Amino acid sequence: MLTGGLIDAVRYVLTADHEIPERALLVIMPGDLVQVGDRDTEWHAFVFVTGSQGAGWVPARHIDIDGSVGIVRAGYDTTDLPAVSGESVNVL
């Protein structure tokens, strides 16, 4: 929510720990060309893409898909952050 030029955050308390998974980081930027693979069978909104900087699962809505090729329309970054149950976080 944008108020007076500032973004209002909602504070939540985490209920579970989160460890960073061991996988390669994927960062794609608008305009990047990617190869589009299969749609995830459990998380249907995600497709597997391969780009010049790696490969990974990305929300399909971030890609203009034409067959097996896509152009990234919205950047996406798979960076995970570690978290501990009981910590407070601000969600934008």
Steps between C-alpha positions, in 0.01 A plus 500: 500500500639840406425786738647847464789369292587230753427130482300368795618163624301238687685334788476122545656259750650189341362167615769274351871502425618529140841386380637607164471207257813380323432606143641744252367855512295622202458869419319608183435853384237656271598445137704183567442218252438160664425146393171388653462143619229313688237646729532382861259214576435618857532879465328553163576872488874426463701402191859380480720741305861497386677827433853627459538530879363158599178307529211467741129535570336835424137617516363467144339844531852652495572358153348572158503141372496401132541125480831406662641855496415784736585862561511607861248777570556531877825432682522205736764402756509164681710627791384343827554646846550288812238545769440383855162432656394790722678766293297798382507597132357789305313401183468765232 
